[in-house]
Amino acid sequence: MSTSTPRLRSLGLDPATGKEALAVTRPGGRLEKLADVHALKAAAVLVMVVGAVLEAGKASDAELAAFVKPLHAALEECVGIMAADRDRE
């Protein structure tokens, strides 16, 4: 994942339409910062949900497997944020 090229990022849901708002962000730009905040909040919520499911200990393997793709996507996004921050130092 290159941190020097613009990329399409989620900014969350548009409250008026309920549709996902996407933007092409540039490193260090305002939209990139908004996308970073959204990604980190979404990852934090996902961690809480998965943690609660694991703590309950009643989920089937299929139910747990459903979390793999969202967790991978969130982790990939967070790693991208950290890499971009490191590149700017």
N, C-alpha and C positions, 0 to 999 in steps of 0.2 A: 504494500500500500504506500503509494507515494504521498508525501505531505506537501509537495511543492505544486501539485496540480489541483485545479478546482475539482470538486466532486459534489454529487447530489446528496444532500443530508436532510433528514427529517427535522422539522421545527415543532412538531406536535400536531394536534388537531385544531382546525379552524373552528372556533366556537360558533360561527354563523352557519356553517354548512355541515360540520361534523366530519369533513374530509381531511385527510392528512395534508399538511402544508409542507412542501418540499422546496429547497433552495439550493442553488449551486453556490457553494461556499469557497472562499479563498483563504489561504492560511493567514491567520491573524486578524481576519475581518470580523465585523460585527455579527454577521449571520453565522459565521463559524462558532462564535462564542455562544450564541443562542442555541445552536444545534448541540454544542457540547453540554450545555446545561440540561437540555431536554434528554439527551442520551444518558447522562449520569442519573437524573431523576428516574428515568424509566428502568435503568439497571438496578437502582436501589429498591424500587417497588418489586421488581422481579425477584431479587434476593430475598425480600421479606416473604413473598408468596411461596417460593420454593422452600424456604426455611420452615415455614408453618406446615407445609405439606409433609416435609421430611420429619418434623417433630411429631406430627400426629401419627406417623408410622402406619397409615392404613391405605396408602396409595398402591395400586397395582403397578407392575413393571411397565405396562402400556401407558398408564397415566404418567409415570415418572419419565418415560421416554419422550413424551410430548413436550417436556421442558428442554430437551437437548438443543433443538434448533434455536429457540429464543435465547437460551443461555449462551450459546456459541455466538450468536449475533451481538448480544450485549457485551460479551467479553471482547469480541473483535473491535467493536466501536470504542470501548474504553481503552484498549491497547493503542488504537489509532490516536486517540486524544492524548495519551501519555507520550507517544512518539512525536506528535506535533509539538507538544510543549517542550520536549527535550531538544528538538531541532531548533527552536527559537531561543534557547539559552545561549 
